[in-house]
Structure formats: structure tokens, C-alpha cells
């Protein structure tokens, strides 16, 4: 008897990292839907950060973003080399399974999850997922994080490990999603090897290949558990 492939829904940001993930998973499991969270406008993002952080911090962030545009161009060849080396595919998912939303915490997302009832929900590059969404179905929500938790939670975890001369904790974590920031139970962790030619932007490409096998195995494991429980 043929085994049914795990059925998943992706909640993700709009960008190459999400497409790398989709293409890696699509050949191994049935992707029922890809819910893409639209990027907020630059003006709205600045206003929100000003309210929370104040002018000095936001000015520093804007200066870094401007500098990083130049840095990304300089590191483009290395990024392309990593994409080719690891066989990462950036083709967008089929339009008929893509659902674009302003927030993954919208009521429409909860309705979609209840309707599809996947074996697991895979999260990548979104805002913090609200408890209402996590609790709307009795299925695991799984996140991939570019850092070794709990030591390096939040964005650019691998980068901060290297800043602190802590290469042992430069890696990727596959973990369950809870109400915190990268605080859910750890399922798998793997260190990544950083080369001299890597930089701030390529640290984010290295983990894109490291989690693939682990994430596929996790989804299969949860599918089997659900089948046994049923």
C-alpha cells in the first residue's frame, strides 16, 4: 500500500528564502497552500518602529539598510555560488495554492487552516504567529531559525554568534512554534561551516540548505503520529 505524503501548509514571508523552502519540500510532501505575508510599506514600517524605538535607534537601522544594499551587491557572486552548490530552487509556487495576506494572524488564515487540516504547518520569515492561529488546529507549527537556540534567538542568529566569536553556535534550528520568539521545543539543530568568503548576507543563505533534510523528517514524523492517534 502506498504511503500518503505528509500534507503541509506554509506560512511565509515574500522572498527567496521562502521559495527555496517551498521547492525543497514540494518534492517530498503535498503542499496544500502557501500563505504569503505581504511586506509592509517602508513608510508604515518606519512609523511603527519610531513609535516603539525612537529616532536614534531607527536612524541607525535606516543607515545600516542603506549600507547593506551596497554590501549585498558586493556579495552577490558568493550568494549565487551557494545557491548553485546546494541546489536551491527559487521558482515561485503555483499561483493556485498561493494566498497573499497582510498578516498571517488574520482570521482568514485560521479559516483556511481549519478547512485544509494539514499534518503540519511550516513557518518561515513571518511576524510572530499569534496564539489564536497556533491553537486553531491541533497540529504542530514548525519553524526554521537561522541560529542555535536558545542562545541566539531572533533575527540573524548565526551572524550574532560570529560577532561574539562563538562559531560553535552558528547554525540552524528546527523547532516548534509557541507564543514566544524562537522559544519552542527544539526538534533538530545543525552547525554550519562559514568560509572566509562569507559575509552578512551569505550567512542567511548557508542555513537554507542545512534544514532541508531535518524539516522533511520532522513533517513525516508528525504525520505518522497523527495517523496512529487517529
ZAMARGU-4260 file (C-alpha; in steps of 0.2 Angstrom, whole numbers, plus 5000, padded with zeros to 4 digits):
<rodrens>
0) 5000/5000/5000 | 5007/5017/4995 | 5010/5029/5010 | 5002/5046/5009 | 5014/5060/5008
5) 5013/5072/5023 | 5001/5087/5019 | 5008/5104/5025 | 5003/5122/5024 | 5017/5135/5023
10) 5015/5152/5032 | 5030/5163/5025 | 5037/5179/5020 | 5038/5185/5002 | 5056/5181/4997
15) 5069/5169/4990 | 5071/5160/5007 | 5053/5155/5006 | 5054/5149/4988 | 5069/5139/4992
20) 5060/5131/5006 | 5044/5128/4996 | 5054/5119/4982 | 5064/5108/4994 | 5048/5102/5002
25) 5036/5101/4987 | 5045/5085/4980 | 5044/5076/4997 | 5026/5081/5003 | 5010/5088/4997
30) 5010/5107/5000 | 4991/5111/5001 | 4994/5130/5002 | 5007/5144/5003 | 5001/5158/5014
35) 5012/5173/5009 | 5013/5188/5021 | 5015/5204/5011 | 5029/5216/5016 | 5023/5231/5025
40) 5026/5248/5016 | 5043/5256/5020 | 5033/5271/5027 | 5022/5261/5038 | 5037/5251/5045
45) 5047/5267/5049 | 5031/5274/5058 | 5029/5258/5068 | 5047/5257/5073 | 5048/5276/5078
50) 5033/5273/5090 | 5042/5258/5098 | 5061/5263/5097 | 5063/5281/5095 | 5073/5291/5082
55) 5091/5287/5087 | 5088/5268/5085 | 5078/5270/5069 | 5091/5281/5061 | 5104/5269/5064
60) 5093/5255/5057 | 5090/5265/5041 | 5108/5269/5039 | 5113/5251/5040 | 5099/5246/5027
65) 5106/5259/5015 | 5124/5252/5018 | 5118/5234/5016 | 5111/5237/4999 | 5129/5240/4993
70) 5135/5226/5003 | 5123/5214/4995 | 5129/5219/4978 | 5147/5215/4983 | 5142/5198/4990
75) 5130/5193/4976 | 5143/5182/4967 | 5146/5172/4984 | 5127/5170/4986 | 5125/5164/4968
80) 5139/5151/4972 | 5130/5145/4987 | 5113/5143/4978 | 5121/5133/4964 | 5131/5122/4976
85) 5117/5117/4987 | 5104/5116/4973 | 5092/5129/4980 | 5077/5132/4968 | 5069/5150/4968
90) 5054/5146/4957 | 5038/5153/4965 | 5024/5141/4970 | 5010/5138/4958 | 4998/5153/4959
95) 4983/5142/4963 | 4990/5137/4980 | 4996/5154/4985 | 4986/5165/4997 | 4993/5183/5000
100) 4988/5191/5016 | 4993/5207/5026 | 4996/5196/5041 | 4997/5178/5045 | 4987/5181/5060
105) 4972/5186/5050 | 4955/5177/5053 | 4955/5171/5035 | 4971/5161/5039 | 4963/5152/5053
110) 4948/5148/5042 | 4960/5141/5029 | 4970/5131/5041 | 4954/5123/5048 | 4947/5119/5031
115) 4963/5111/5025 | 4968/5102/5042 | 4986/5099/5037 | 4998/5087/5046 | 5009/5101/5050
120) 5011/5120/5047 | 5029/5126/5042 | 5033/5144/5046 | 5047/5154/5038 | 5050/5173/5039
125) 5034/5180/5046 | 5029/5190/5060 | 5026/5181/5077 | 5012/5169/5075 | 4998/5173/5087
130) 4991/5160/5099 | 4974/5161/5090 | 4982/5154/5075 | 4993/5141/5084 | 4978/5135/5093
135) 4966/5135/5079 | 4970/5117/5074 | 4978/5103/5084 | 4993/5101/5073 | 5012/5106/5075
140) 5018/5123/5069 | 5036/5121/5064 | 5049/5135/5061 | 5067/5135/5054 | 5078/5148/5063
145) 5095/5153/5056 | 5103/5152/5073 | 5106/5140/5088 | 5093/5142/5101 | 5091/5146/5115
150) 5107/5156/5114 | 5104/5165/5098 | 5085/5169/5096 | 5078/5182/5084 | 5084/5188/5068
155) 5102/5185/5061 | 5106/5172/5075 | 5121/5165/5065 | 5128/5182/5062 | 5127/5187/5080
160) 5136/5171/5085 | 5150/5175/5074 | 5151/5193/5081 | 5153/5185/5098 | 5167/5174/5092
165) 5155/5159/5095 | 5156/5149/5079 | 5151/5133/5088 | 5133/5141/5089 | 5132/5147/5071
170) 5119/5135/5064 | 5101/5132/5061 | 5087/5126/5072 | 5071/5117/5068 | 5059/5120/5082
175) 5041/5120/5087 | 5032/5137/5087 | 5025/5144/5103 | 5019/5161/5109 | 5037/5167/5111
180) 5052/5172/5099 | 5061/5156/5094 | 5057/5148/5111 | 5048/5132/5106 | 5054/5115/5109
185) 5070/5111/5098 | 5067/5096/5086 | 5084/5097/5077 | 5100/5108/5077 | 5115/5108/5065
190) 5130/5119/5064 | 5135/5127/5048 | 5153/5129/5041 | 5156/5148/5037 | 5170/5151/5025
195) 5181/5166/5023 | 5172/5172/5008 | 5155/5173/5018 | 5148/5189/5025 | 5132/5196/5032
200) 5121/5192/5018 | 5128/5175/5014 | 5126/5169/5032 | 5107/5169/5028 | 5110/5158/5013
205) 5120/5144/5021 | 5106/5139/5033 | 5094/5137/5018 | 5102/5121/5014 | 5105/5114/5031
210) 5087/5112/5037 | 5080/5104/5022 | 5083/5085/5027 | 5079/5089/5045 | 5062/5098/5041
215) 5057/5084/5029 | 5060/5071/5043 | 5050/5081/5056 | 5035/5083/5045 | 5035/5064/5041
220) 5036/5060/5060 | 5022/5071/5065 | 5011/5064/5050 | 5014/5046/5057 | 5010/5052/5075
225) 4993/5059/5069 | 4989/5043/5059 | 4992/5032/5074 | 4982/5044/5086 | 4968/5043/5073
</rodrens>
